[in-house]
Amino acid sequence: MRHERISSLFQQGDRRISACLRRAVAAIAPHAPAKACDDFVQMIMVLLLGLPQRHLAVPNTDLAAVSASLSALIDRELDRLTQLSAA
């Protein structure tokens, strides 16, 4: 029962965060293909969930450096979506 409740909380959080990200992406790149936007949102979700796991597995991970790299990746992909939207 407890695991079901925890799972439900994670799923609710995932849906809410994904919905917020989708709205933000739609505002930034309104004419980008829906699949590209959905893929971008999924990429962000995976990156966000993976960062804490990486830190737990390797505590001496330089989170600032990793975060900077991930931010650069997200910026590049967002630029790509913006270009798709403008096309």
PDB file with one MODEL, atoms N, CA, C and O in Angstrom:
MODEL        1
ATOM      1  N   MET A   1       0.822  -1.190   0.000  1.00  0.00           N
ATOM      2  CA  MET A   1       0.000   0.000   0.000  1.00  0.00           C
ATOM      3  C   MET A   1       0.871   1.261   0.000  1.00  0.00           C
ATOM      4  O   MET A   1       0.597   2.207  -0.738  1.00  0.00           O
ATOM      5  N   ARG A   2       1.897   1.271   0.810  1.00  0.00           N
ATOM      6  CA  ARG A   2       2.765   2.441   0.895  1.00  0.00           C
ATOM      7  C   ARG A   2       3.461   2.695  -0.435  1.00  0.00           C
ATOM      8  O   ARG A   2       3.572   3.840  -0.871  1.00  0.00           O
ATOM      9  N   HIS A   3       3.931   1.628  -1.081  1.00  0.00           N
ATOM     10  CA  HIS A   3       4.619   1.782  -2.360  1.00  0.00           C
ATOM     11  C   HIS A   3       3.678   2.335  -3.422  1.00  0.00           C
ATOM     12  O   HIS A   3       4.091   3.121  -4.274  1.00  0.00           O
ATOM     13  N   GLU A   4       2.418   1.926  -3.374  1.00  0.00           N
ATOM     14  CA  GLU A   4       1.430   2.450  -4.326  1.00  0.00           C
ATOM     15  C   GLU A   4       1.233   3.942  -4.115  1.00  0.00           C
ATOM     16  O   GLU A   4       1.106   4.696  -5.080  1.00  0.00           O
ATOM     17  N   ARG A   5       1.206   4.370  -2.868  1.00  0.00           N
ATOM     18  CA  ARG A   5       1.022   5.800  -2.544  1.00  0.00           C
ATOM     19  C   ARG A   5       2.234   6.600  -3.012  1.00  0.00           C
ATOM     20  O   ARG A   5       2.082   7.665  -3.610  1.00  0.00           O
ATOM     21  N   ILE A   6       3.414   6.100  -2.747  1.00  0.00           N
ATOM     22  CA  ILE A   6       4.630   6.786  -3.191  1.00  0.00           C
ATOM     23  C   ILE A   6       4.669   6.852  -4.708  1.00  0.00           C
ATOM     24  O   ILE A   6       4.991   7.893  -5.282  1.00  0.00           O
ATOM     25  N   SER A   7       4.344   5.752  -5.352  1.00  0.00           N
ATOM     26  CA  SER A   7       4.310   5.713  -6.811  1.00  0.00           C
ATOM     27  C   SER A   7       3.309   6.729  -7.351  1.00  0.00           C
ATOM     28  O   SER A   7       3.592   7.436  -8.318  1.00  0.00           O
ATOM     29  N   SER A   8       2.154   6.795  -6.731  1.00  0.00           N
ATOM     30  CA  SER A   8       1.124   7.739  -7.152  1.00  0.00           C
ATOM     31  C   SER A   8       1.604   9.184  -7.011  1.00  0.00           C
ATOM     32  O   SER A   8       1.356  10.014  -7.885  1.00  0.00           O
ATOM     33  N   LEU A   9       2.284   9.476  -5.918  1.00  0.00           N
ATOM     34  CA  LEU A   9       2.809  10.831  -5.712  1.00  0.00           C
ATOM     35  C   LEU A   9       3.834  11.190  -6.782  1.00  0.00           C
ATOM     36  O   LEU A   9       3.813  12.299  -7.315  1.00  0.00           O
ATOM     37  N   PHE A  10       4.725  10.264  -7.096  1.00  0.00           N
ATOM     38  CA  PHE A  10       5.718  10.513  -8.138  1.00  0.00           C
ATOM     39  C   PHE A  10       5.046  10.716  -9.493  1.00  0.00           C
ATOM     40  O   PHE A  10       5.440  11.596 -10.258  1.00  0.00           O
ATOM     41  N   GLN A  11       4.039   9.910  -9.788  1.00  0.00           N
ATOM     42  CA  GLN A  11       3.338  10.038 -11.070  1.00  0.00           C
ATOM     43  C   GLN A  11       2.600  11.367 -11.170  1.00  0.00           C
ATOM     44  O   GLN A  11       2.603  12.002 -12.224  1.00  0.00           O
ATOM     45  N   GLN A  12       1.970  11.789 -10.082  1.00  0.00           N
ATOM     46  CA  GLN A  12       1.283  13.083 -10.077  1.00  0.00           C
ATOM     47  C   GLN A  12       2.276  14.218 -10.288  1.00  0.00           C
ATOM     48  O   GLN A  12       2.033  15.134 -11.073  1.00  0.00           O
ATOM     49  N   GLY A  13       3.391  14.145  -9.582  1.00  0.00           N
ATOM     50  CA  GLY A  13       4.431  15.165  -9.745  1.00  0.00           C
ATOM     51  C   GLY A  13       4.970  15.191 -11.157  1.00  0.00           C
ATOM     52  O   GLY A  13       5.185  16.259 -11.729  1.00  0.00           O
ATOM     53  N   ASP A  14       5.190  14.015 -11.719  1.00  0.00           N
ATOM     54  CA  ASP A  14       5.690  13.920 -13.087  1.00  0.00           C
ATOM     55  C   ASP A  14       4.716  14.565 -14.068  1.00  0.00           C
ATOM     56  O   ASP A  14       5.122  15.317 -14.954  1.00  0.00           O
ATOM     57  N   ARG A  15       3.440  14.268 -13.907  1.00  0.00           N
ATOM     58  CA  ARG A  15       2.430  14.850 -14.806  1.00  0.00           C
ATOM     59  C   ARG A  15       2.387  16.366 -14.687  1.00  0.00           C
ATOM     60  O   ARG A  15       2.294  17.067 -15.694  1.00  0.00           O
ATOM     61  N   ARG A  16       2.452  16.869 -13.475  1.00  0.00           N
ATOM     62  CA  ARG A  16       2.386  18.323 -13.269  1.00  0.00           C
ATOM     63  C   ARG A  16       3.611  19.025 -13.839  1.00  0.00           C
ATOM     64  O   ARG A  16       3.486  20.037 -14.529  1.00  0.00           O
ATOM     65  N   ILE A  17       4.777  18.497 -13.556  1.00  0.00           N
ATOM     66  CA  ILE A  17       6.002  19.112 -14.068  1.00  0.00           C
ATOM     67  C   ILE A  17       6.037  19.031 -15.586  1.00  0.00           C
ATOM     68  O   ILE A  17       6.390  20.005 -16.252  1.00  0.00           O
ATOM     69  N   SER A  18       5.676  17.882 -16.138  1.00  0.00           N
ATOM     70  CA  SER A  18       5.645  17.728 -17.598  1.00  0.00           C
ATOM     71  C   SER A  18       4.680  18.723 -18.232  1.00  0.00           C
ATOM     72  O   SER A  18       4.993  19.326 -19.258  1.00  0.00           O
ATOM     73  N   ALA A  19       3.517  18.894 -17.628  1.00  0.00           N
ATOM     74  CA  ALA A  19       2.531  19.839 -18.167  1.00  0.00           C
ATOM     75  C   ALA A  19       3.074  21.266 -18.139  1.00  0.00           C
ATOM     76  O   ALA A  19       2.895  22.020 -19.095  1.00  0.00           O
ATOM     77  N   CYS A  20       3.730  21.630 -17.053  1.00  0.00           N
ATOM     78  CA  CYS A  20       4.327  22.973 -16.967  1.00  0.00           C
ATOM     79  C   CYS A  20       5.406  23.154 -18.027  1.00  0.00           C
ATOM     80  O   CYS A  20       5.473  24.196 -18.679  1.00  0.00           O
ATOM     81  N   LEU A  21       6.243  22.149 -18.196  1.00  0.00           N
ATOM     82  CA  LEU A  21       7.289  22.229 -19.218  1.00  0.00           C
ATOM     83  C   LEU A  21       6.683  22.330 -20.615  1.00  0.00           C
ATOM     84  O   LEU A  21       7.156  23.108 -21.443  1.00  0.00           O
ATOM     85  N   ARG A  22       5.646  21.551 -20.876  1.00  0.00           N
ATOM     86  CA  ARG A  22       4.994  21.606 -22.199  1.00  0.00           C
ATOM     87  C   ARG A  22       4.431  22.999 -22.479  1.00  0.00           C
ATOM     88  O   ARG A  22       4.561  23.513 -23.590  1.00  0.00           O
ATOM     89  N   ARG A  23       3.810  23.604 -21.472  1.00  0.00           N
ATOM     90  CA  ARG A  23       3.276  24.958 -21.656  1.00  0.00           C
ATOM     91  C   ARG A  23       4.397  25.954 -21.915  1.00  0.00           C
ATOM     92  O   ARG A  23       4.265  26.835 -22.765  1.00  0.00           O
ATOM     93  N   ALA A  24       5.493  25.819 -21.191  1.00  0.00           N
ATOM     94  CA  ALA A  24       6.623  26.729 -21.385  1.00  0.00           C
ATOM     95  C   ALA A  24       7.222  26.569 -22.773  1.00  0.00           C
ATOM     96  O   ALA A  24       7.516  27.559 -23.443  1.00  0.00           O
ATOM     97  N   VAL A  25       7.403  25.334 -23.207  1.00  0.00           N
ATOM     98  CA  VAL A  25       7.964  25.079 -24.540  1.00  0.00           C
ATOM     99  C   VAL A  25       7.012  25.598 -25.612  1.00  0.00           C
ATOM    100  O   VAL A  25       7.454  26.180 -26.602  1.00  0.00           O
ATOM    101  N   ALA A  26       5.717  25.394 -25.425  1.00  0.00           N
ATOM    102  CA  ALA A  26       4.735  25.879 -26.405  1.00  0.00           C
ATOM    103  C   ALA A  26       4.757  27.401 -26.502  1.00  0.00           C
ATOM    104  O   ALA A  26       4.539  27.957 -27.578  1.00  0.00           O
ATOM    105  N   ALA A  27       5.015  28.068 -25.400  1.00  0.00           N
ATOM    106  CA  ALA A  27       5.087  29.532 -25.422  1.00  0.00           C
ATOM    107  C   ALA A  27       6.353  30.018 -26.124  1.00  0.00           C
ATOM    108  O   ALA A  27       6.336  31.047 -26.801  1.00  0.00           O
ATOM    109  N   ILE A  28       7.440  29.282 -25.963  1.00  0.00           N
ATOM    110  CA  ILE A  28       8.716  29.682 -26.562  1.00  0.00           C
ATOM    111  C   ILE A  28       8.787  29.302 -28.032  1.00  0.00           C
ATOM    112  O   ILE A  28       9.295  30.066 -28.853  1.00  0.00           O
ATOM    113  N   ALA A  29       8.279  28.126 -28.363  1.00  0.00           N
ATOM    114  CA  ALA A  29       8.342  27.622 -29.746  1.00  0.00           C
ATOM    115  C   ALA A  29       6.951  27.140 -30.165  1.00  0.00           C
ATOM    116  O   ALA A  29       6.724  25.937 -30.296  1.00  0.00           O
ATOM    117  N   PRO A  30       6.022  28.075 -30.375  1.00  0.00           N
ATOM    118  CA  PRO A  30       4.625  27.693 -30.597  1.00  0.00           C
ATOM    119  C   PRO A  30       4.356  26.878 -31.858  1.00  0.00           C
ATOM    120  O   PRO A  30       3.360  26.157 -31.922  1.00  0.00           O
ATOM    121  N   HIS A  31       5.219  26.980 -32.853  1.00  0.00           N
ATOM    122  CA  HIS A  31       4.967  26.281 -34.110  1.00  0.00           C
ATOM    123  C   HIS A  31       5.877  25.071 -34.312  1.00  0.00           C
ATOM    124  O   HIS A  31       5.890  24.474 -35.389  1.00  0.00           O
ATOM    125  N   ALA A  32       6.631  24.713 -33.287  1.00  0.00           N
ATOM    126  CA  ALA A  32       7.489  23.526 -33.385  1.00  0.00           C
ATOM    127  C   ALA A  32       6.602  22.283 -33.409  1.00  0.00           C
ATOM    128  O   ALA A  32       5.522  22.282 -32.818  1.00  0.00           O
ATOM    129  N   PRO A  33       7.049  21.228 -34.088  1.00  0.00           N
ATOM    130  CA  PRO A  33       6.255  19.992 -34.128  1.00  0.00           C
ATOM    131  C   PRO A  33       6.006  19.440 -32.719  1.00  0.00           C
ATOM    132  O   PRO A  33       6.893  19.458 -31.865  1.00  0.00           O
ATOM    133  N   ALA A  34       4.800  18.957 -32.501  1.00  0.00           N
ATOM    134  CA  ALA A  34       4.416  18.437 -31.183  1.00  0.00           C
ATOM    135  C   ALA A  34       5.348  17.321 -30.720  1.00  0.00           C
ATOM    136  O   ALA A  34       5.721  17.273 -29.548  1.00  0.00           O
ATOM    137  N   LYS A  35       5.725  16.430 -31.623  1.00  0.00           N
ATOM    138  CA  LYS A  35       6.617  15.309 -31.253  1.00  0.00           C
ATOM    139  C   LYS A  35       7.960  15.829 -30.767  1.00  0.00           C
ATOM    140  O   LYS A  35       8.499  15.333 -29.778  1.00  0.00           O
ATOM    141  N   ALA A  36       8.504  16.829 -31.457  1.00  0.00           N
ATOM    142  CA  ALA A  36       9.793  17.399 -31.050  1.00  0.00           C
ATOM    143  C   ALA A  36       9.678  18.040 -29.669  1.00  0.00           C
ATOM    144  O   ALA A  36      10.587  17.920 -28.848  1.00  0.00           O
ATOM    145  N   CYS A  37       8.571  18.712 -29.417  1.00  0.00           N
ATOM    146  CA  CYS A  37       8.360  19.332 -28.104  1.00  0.00           C
ATOM    147  C   CYS A  37       8.215  18.275 -27.016  1.00  0.00           C
ATOM    148  O   CYS A  37       8.794  18.404 -25.938  1.00  0.00           O
ATOM    149  N   ASP A  38       7.442  17.233 -27.299  1.00  0.00           N
ATOM    150  CA  ASP A  38       7.279  16.149 -26.324  1.00  0.00           C
ATOM    151  C   ASP A  38       8.608  15.453 -26.035  1.00  0.00           C
ATOM    152  O   ASP A  38       8.908  15.137 -24.884  1.00  0.00           O
ATOM    153  N   ASP A  39       9.392  15.218 -27.065  1.00  0.00           N
ATOM    154  CA  ASP A  39      10.710  14.599 -26.878  1.00  0.00           C
ATOM    155  C   ASP A  39      11.607  15.485 -26.017  1.00  0.00           C
ATOM    156  O   ASP A  39      12.343  14.992 -25.162  1.00  0.00           O
ATOM    157  N   PHE A  40      11.538  16.781 -26.247  1.00  0.00           N
ATOM    158  CA  PHE A  40      12.340  17.735 -25.470  1.00  0.00           C
ATOM    159  C   PHE A  40      11.932  17.700 -23.996  1.00  0.00           C
ATOM    160  O   PHE A  40      12.786  17.672 -23.110  1.00  0.00           O
ATOM    161  N   VAL A  41      10.635  17.702 -23.743  1.00  0.00           N
ATOM    162  CA  VAL A  41      10.145  17.636 -22.364  1.00  0.00           C
ATOM    163  C   VAL A  41      10.602  16.338 -21.706  1.00  0.00           C
ATOM    164  O   VAL A  41      11.037  16.352 -20.555  1.00  0.00           O
ATOM    165  N   GLN A  42      10.510  15.223 -22.415  1.00  0.00           N
ATOM    166  CA  GLN A  42      10.958  13.945 -21.856  1.00  0.00           C
ATOM    167  C   GLN A  42      12.454  13.969 -21.550  1.00  0.00           C
ATOM    168  O   GLN A  42      12.892  13.435 -20.531  1.00  0.00           O
ATOM    169  N   MET A  43      13.236  14.590 -22.435  1.00  0.00           N
ATOM    170  CA  MET A  43      14.673  14.691 -22.196  1.00  0.00           C
ATOM    171  C   MET A  43      14.946  15.461 -20.906  1.00  0.00           C
ATOM    172  O   MET A  43      15.770  15.044 -20.091  1.00  0.00           O
ATOM    173  N   ILE A  44      14.262  16.571 -20.726  1.00  0.00           N
ATOM    174  CA  ILE A  44      14.453  17.364 -19.508  1.00  0.00           C
ATOM    175  C   ILE A  44      14.069  16.548 -18.278  1.00  0.00           C
ATOM    176  O   ILE A  44      14.784  16.567 -17.276  1.00  0.00           O
ATOM    177  N   MET A  45      12.960  15.839 -18.344  1.00  0.00           N
ATOM    178  CA  MET A  45      12.520  15.040 -17.198  1.00  0.00           C
ATOM    179  C   MET A  45      13.559  13.975 -16.839  1.00  0.00           C
ATOM    180  O   MET A  45      13.864  13.771 -15.664  1.00  0.00           O
ATOM    181  N   VAL A  46      14.089  13.310 -17.838  1.00  0.00           N
ATOM    182  CA  VAL A  46      15.100  12.275 -17.588  1.00  0.00           C
ATOM    183  C   VAL A  46      16.361  12.899 -16.991  1.00  0.00           C
ATOM    184  O   VAL A  46      16.942  12.355 -16.052  1.00  0.00           O
ATOM    185  N   LEU A  47      16.777  14.028 -17.530  1.00  0.00           N
ATOM    186  CA  LEU A  47      17.969  14.693 -17.002  1.00  0.00           C
ATOM    187  C   LEU A  47      17.760  15.120 -15.554  1.00  0.00           C
ATOM    188  O   LEU A  47      18.641  14.933 -14.715  1.00  0.00           O
ATOM    189  N   LEU A  48      16.605  15.688 -15.265  1.00  0.00           N
ATOM    190  CA  LEU A  48      16.327  16.141 -13.903  1.00  0.00           C
ATOM    191  C   LEU A  48      16.300  14.987 -12.910  1.00  0.00           C
ATOM    192  O   LEU A  48      16.785  15.118 -11.786  1.00  0.00           O
ATOM    193  N   LEU A  49      15.740  13.871 -13.319  1.00  0.00           N
ATOM    194  CA  LEU A  49      15.675  12.724 -12.417  1.00  0.00           C
ATOM    195  C   LEU A  49      17.020  12.018 -12.295  1.00  0.00           C
ATOM    196  O   LEU A  49      17.320  11.426 -11.258  1.00  0.00           O
ATOM    197  N   GLY A  50      17.822  12.076 -13.341  1.00  0.00           N
ATOM    198  CA  GLY A  50      19.106  11.389 -13.328  1.00  0.00           C
ATOM    199  C   GLY A  50      20.180  12.086 -12.515  1.00  0.00           C
ATOM    200  O   GLY A  50      21.074  11.433 -11.976  1.00  0.00           O
ATOM    201  N   LEU A  51      20.103  13.397 -12.420  1.00  0.00           N
ATOM    202  CA  LEU A  51      21.144  14.147 -11.715  1.00  0.00           C
ATOM    203  C   LEU A  51      21.255  13.756 -10.235  1.00  0.00           C
ATOM    204  O   LEU A  51      22.364  13.500  -9.767  1.00  0.00           O
ATOM    205  N   PRO A  52      20.151  13.702  -9.486  1.00  0.00           N
ATOM    206  CA  PRO A  52      20.277  13.273  -8.087  1.00  0.00           C
ATOM    207  C   PRO A  52      20.777  11.834  -7.952  1.00  0.00           C
ATOM    208  O   PRO A  52      21.538  11.520  -7.037  1.00  0.00           O
ATOM    209  N   GLN A  53      20.348  10.964  -8.868  1.00  0.00           N
ATOM    210  CA  GLN A  53      20.807   9.574  -8.820  1.00  0.00           C
ATOM    211  C   GLN A  53      22.313   9.499  -9.020  1.00  0.00           C
ATOM    212  O   GLN A  53      23.007   8.742  -8.342  1.00  0.00           O
ATOM    213  N   ARG A  54      22.801  10.289  -9.955  1.00  0.00           N
ATOM    214  CA  ARG A  54      24.246  10.308 -10.222  1.00  0.00           C
ATOM    215  C   ARG A  54      25.002  10.788  -8.987  1.00  0.00           C
ATOM    216  O   ARG A  54      26.050  10.243  -8.639  1.00  0.00           O
ATOM    217  N   HIS A  55      24.468  11.798  -8.336  1.00  0.00           N
ATOM    218  CA  HIS A  55      25.117  12.334  -7.139  1.00  0.00           C
ATOM    219  C   HIS A  55      25.125  11.298  -6.015  1.00  0.00           C
ATOM    220  O   HIS A  55      26.094  11.207  -5.262  1.00  0.00           O
ATOM    221  N   LEU A  56      24.053  10.522  -5.901  1.00  0.00           N
ATOM    222  CA  LEU A  56      24.020   9.468  -4.884  1.00  0.00           C
ATOM    223  C   LEU A  56      25.018   8.364  -5.199  1.00  0.00           C
ATOM    224  O   LEU A  56      25.681   7.844  -4.302  1.00  0.00           O
ATOM    225  N   ALA A  57      25.124   8.008  -6.474  1.00  0.00           N
ATOM    226  CA  ALA A  57      26.030   6.928  -6.875  1.00  0.00           C
ATOM    227  C   ALA A  57      27.487   7.359  -6.786  1.00  0.00           C
ATOM    228  O   ALA A  57      28.352   6.570  -6.407  1.00  0.00           O
ATOM    229  N   VAL A  58      27.754   8.609  -7.136  1.00  0.00           N
ATOM    230  CA  VAL A  58      29.124   9.139  -7.120  1.00  0.00           C
ATOM    231  C   VAL A  58      29.082  10.476  -6.377  1.00  0.00           C
ATOM    232  O   VAL A  58      28.943  11.529  -6.999  1.00  0.00           O
ATOM    233  N   PRO A  59      29.200  10.434  -5.043  1.00  0.00           N
ATOM    234  CA  PRO A  59      29.026  11.651  -4.242  1.00  0.00           C
ATOM    235  C   PRO A  59      29.978  12.800  -4.585  1.00  0.00           C
ATOM    236  O   PRO A  59      29.643  13.964  -4.366  1.00  0.00           O
ATOM    237  N   ASN A  60      31.137  12.488  -5.110  1.00  0.00           N
ATOM    238  CA  ASN A  60      32.084  13.565  -5.413  1.00  0.00           C
ATOM    239  C   ASN A  60      31.860  14.160  -6.809  1.00  0.00           C
ATOM    240  O   ASN A  60      32.727  14.861  -7.331  1.00  0.00           O
ATOM    241  N   THR A  61      30.706  13.882  -7.408  1.00  0.00           N
ATOM    242  CA  THR A  61      30.362  14.463  -8.702  1.00  0.00           C
ATOM    243  C   THR A  61      30.316  15.982  -8.568  1.00  0.00           C
ATOM    244  O   THR A  61      29.734  16.513  -7.622  1.00  0.00           O
ATOM    245  N   ASP A  62      30.928  16.668  -9.513  1.00  0.00           N
ATOM    246  CA  ASP A  62      30.894  18.132  -9.533  1.00  0.00           C
ATOM    247  C   ASP A  62      29.545  18.563 -10.108  1.00  0.00           C
ATOM    248  O   ASP A  62      29.392  18.714 -11.320  1.00  0.00           O
ATOM    249  N   LEU A  63      28.579  18.755  -9.222  1.00  0.00           N
ATOM    250  CA  LEU A  63      27.221  19.060  -9.668  1.00  0.00           C
ATOM    251  C   LEU A  63      27.138  20.373 -10.433  1.00  0.00           C
ATOM    252  O   LEU A  63      26.324  20.506 -11.347  1.00  0.00           O
ATOM    253  N   ALA A  64      27.964  21.334 -10.074  1.00  0.00           N
ATOM    254  CA  ALA A  64      27.946  22.614 -10.793  1.00  0.00           C
ATOM    255  C   ALA A  64      28.381  22.416 -12.239  1.00  0.00           C
ATOM    256  O   ALA A  64      27.770  22.969 -13.153  1.00  0.00           O
ATOM    257  N   ALA A  65      29.430  21.633 -12.450  1.00  0.00           N
ATOM    258  CA  ALA A  65      29.911  21.385 -13.814  1.00  0.00           C
ATOM    259  C   ALA A  65      28.896  20.573 -14.611  1.00  0.00           C
ATOM    260  O   ALA A  65      28.630  20.869 -15.776  1.00  0.00           O
ATOM    261  N   VAL A  66      28.336  19.555 -13.983  1.00  0.00           N
ATOM    262  CA  VAL A  66      27.339  18.733 -14.666  1.00  0.00           C
ATOM    263  C   VAL A  66      26.107  19.577 -14.994  1.00  0.00           C
ATOM    264  O   VAL A  66      25.570  19.485 -16.098  1.00  0.00           O
ATOM    265  N   SER A  67      25.666  20.383 -14.059  1.00  0.00           N
ATOM    266  CA  SER A  67      24.507  21.243 -14.293  1.00  0.00           C
ATOM    267  C   SER A  67      24.766  22.216 -15.432  1.00  0.00           C
ATOM    268  O   SER A  67      23.878  22.467 -16.247  1.00  0.00           O
ATOM    269  N   ALA A  68      25.968  22.764 -15.498  1.00  0.00           N
ATOM    270  CA  ALA A  68      26.313  23.684 -16.586  1.00  0.00           C
ATOM    271  C   ALA A  68      26.264  22.969 -17.935  1.00  0.00           C
ATOM    272  O   ALA A  68      25.762  23.521 -18.914  1.00  0.00           O
ATOM    273  N   SER A  69      26.779  21.756 -17.985  1.00  0.00           N
ATOM    274  CA  SER A  69      26.738  20.978 -19.229  1.00  0.00           C
ATOM    275  C   SER A  69      25.302  20.661 -19.634  1.00  0.00           C
ATOM    276  O   SER A  69      24.943  20.767 -20.807  1.00  0.00           O
ATOM    277  N   LEU A  70      24.492  20.277 -18.667  1.00  0.00           N
ATOM    278  CA  LEU A  70      23.094  19.969 -18.959  1.00  0.00           C
ATOM    279  C   LEU A  70      22.340  21.222 -19.407  1.00  0.00           C
ATOM    280  O   LEU A  70      21.507  21.159 -20.311  1.00  0.00           O
ATOM    281  N   SER A  71      22.631  22.345 -18.781  1.00  0.00           N
ATOM    282  CA  SER A  71      21.993  23.601 -19.185  1.00  0.00           C
ATOM    283  C   SER A  71      22.356  23.961 -20.614  1.00  0.00           C
ATOM    284  O   SER A  71      21.506  24.419 -21.379  1.00  0.00           O
ATOM    285  N   ALA A  72      23.615  23.756 -20.977  1.00  0.00           N
ATOM    286  CA  ALA A  72      24.044  24.034 -22.352  1.00  0.00           C
ATOM    287  C   ALA A  72      23.322  23.117 -23.334  1.00  0.00           C
ATOM    288  O   ALA A  72      22.906  23.557 -24.406  1.00  0.00           O
ATOM    289  N   LEU A  73      23.174  21.854 -22.975  1.00  0.00           N
ATOM    290  CA  LEU A  73      22.451  20.906 -23.825  1.00  0.00           C
ATOM    291  C   LEU A  73      20.995  21.335 -23.999  1.00  0.00           C
ATOM    292  O   LEU A  73      20.470  21.332 -25.112  1.00  0.00           O
ATOM    293  N   ILE A  74      20.359  21.696 -22.917  1.00  0.00           N
ATOM    294  CA  ILE A  74      18.963  22.136 -22.972  1.00  0.00           C
ATOM    295  C   ILE A  74      18.835  23.406 -23.806  1.00  0.00           C
ATOM    296  O   ILE A  74      17.906  23.532 -24.603  1.00  0.00           O
ATOM    297  N   ASP A  75      19.760  24.347 -23.630  1.00  0.00           N
ATOM    298  CA  ASP A  75      19.734  25.581 -24.429  1.00  0.00           C
ATOM    299  C   ASP A  75      19.857  25.283 -25.920  1.00  0.00           C
ATOM    300  O   ASP A  75      19.140  25.868 -26.732  1.00  0.00           O
ATOM    301  N   ARG A  76      20.767  24.371 -26.283  1.00  0.00           N
ATOM    302  CA  ARG A  76      20.929  24.015 -27.704  1.00  0.00           C
ATOM    303  C   ARG A  76      19.649  23.409 -28.268  1.00  0.00           C
ATOM    304  O   ARG A  76      19.219  23.751 -29.370  1.00  0.00           O
ATOM    305  N   GLU A  77      19.051  22.511 -27.505  1.00  0.00           N
ATOM    306  CA  GLU A  77      17.821  21.869 -27.972  1.00  0.00           C
ATOM    307  C   GLU A  77      16.668  22.869 -28.051  1.00  0.00           C
ATOM    308  O   GLU A  77      15.846  22.806 -28.966  1.00  0.00           O
ATOM    309  N   LEU A  78      16.613  23.778 -27.102  1.00  0.00           N
ATOM    310  CA  LEU A  78      15.567  24.797 -27.139  1.00  0.00           C
ATOM    311  C   LEU A  78      15.766  25.726 -28.335  1.00  0.00           C
ATOM    312  O   LEU A  78      14.795  26.127 -28.977  1.00  0.00           O
ATOM    313  N   ASP A  79      17.008  26.066 -28.633  1.00  0.00           N
ATOM    314  CA  ASP A  79      17.300  26.862 -29.833  1.00  0.00           C
ATOM    315  C   ASP A  79      16.846  26.119 -31.087  1.00  0.00           C
ATOM    316  O   ASP A  79      16.290  26.722 -32.005  1.00  0.00           O
ATOM    317  N   ARG A  80      17.083  24.817 -31.120  1.00  0.00           N
ATOM    318  CA  ARG A  80      16.671  24.005 -32.269  1.00  0.00           C
ATOM    319  C   ARG A  80      15.147  24.020 -32.416  1.00  0.00           C
ATOM    320  O   ARG A  80      14.628  24.155 -33.524  1.00  0.00           O
ATOM    321  N   LEU A  81      14.440  23.881 -31.305  1.00  0.00           N
ATOM    322  CA  LEU A  81      12.976  23.928 -31.355  1.00  0.00           C
ATOM    323  C   LEU A  81      12.481  25.295 -31.823  1.00  0.00           C
ATOM    324  O   LEU A  81      11.517  25.389 -32.582  1.00  0.00           O
ATOM    325  N   THR A  82      13.142  26.336 -31.369  1.00  0.00           N
ATOM    326  CA  THR A  82      12.770  27.687 -31.784  1.00  0.00           C
ATOM    327  C   THR A  82      12.963  27.853 -33.285  1.00  0.00           C
ATOM    328  O   THR A  82      12.139  28.474 -33.956  1.00  0.00           O
ATOM    329  N   GLN A  83      14.048  27.300 -33.811  1.00  0.00           N
ATOM    330  CA  GLN A  83      14.287  27.364 -35.257  1.00  0.00           C
ATOM    331  C   GLN A  83      13.233  26.558 -36.013  1.00  0.00           C
ATOM    332  O   GLN A  83      12.756  26.994 -37.061  1.00  0.00           O
ATOM    333  N   LEU A  84      12.868  25.391 -35.494  1.00  0.00           N
ATOM    334  CA  LEU A  84      11.811  24.597 -36.121  1.00  0.00           C
ATOM    335  C   LEU A  84      10.489  25.362 -36.114  1.00  0.00           C
ATOM    336  O   LEU A  84       9.712  25.299 -37.067  1.00  0.00           O
ATOM    337  N   SER A  85      10.254  26.073 -35.035  1.00  0.00           N
ATOM    338  CA  SER A  85       9.017  26.830 -34.904  1.00  0.00           C
ATOM    339  C   SER A  85       8.957  27.977 -35.909  1.00  0.00           C
ATOM    340  O   SER A  85       7.888  28.320 -36.414  1.00  0.00           O
ATOM    341  N   ALA A  86      10.122  28.565 -36.191  1.00  0.00           N
ATOM    342  CA  ALA A  86      10.185  29.703 -37.115  1.00  0.00           C
ATOM    343  C   ALA A  86      10.107  29.265 -38.571  1.00  0.00           C
ATOM    344  O   ALA A  86       9.774  30.063 -39.448  1.00  0.00           O
ATOM    345  N   ALA A  87      10.415  27.997 -38.828  1.00  0.00           N
ATOM    346  CA  ALA A  87      10.450  27.507 -40.222  1.00  0.00           C
ATOM    347  C   ALA A  87       9.079  27.354 -40.826  1.00  0.00           C
ATOM    348  O   ALA A  87       8.955  26.953 -41.984  1.00  0.00           O
TER     349      ALA A  87
ENDMDL
END
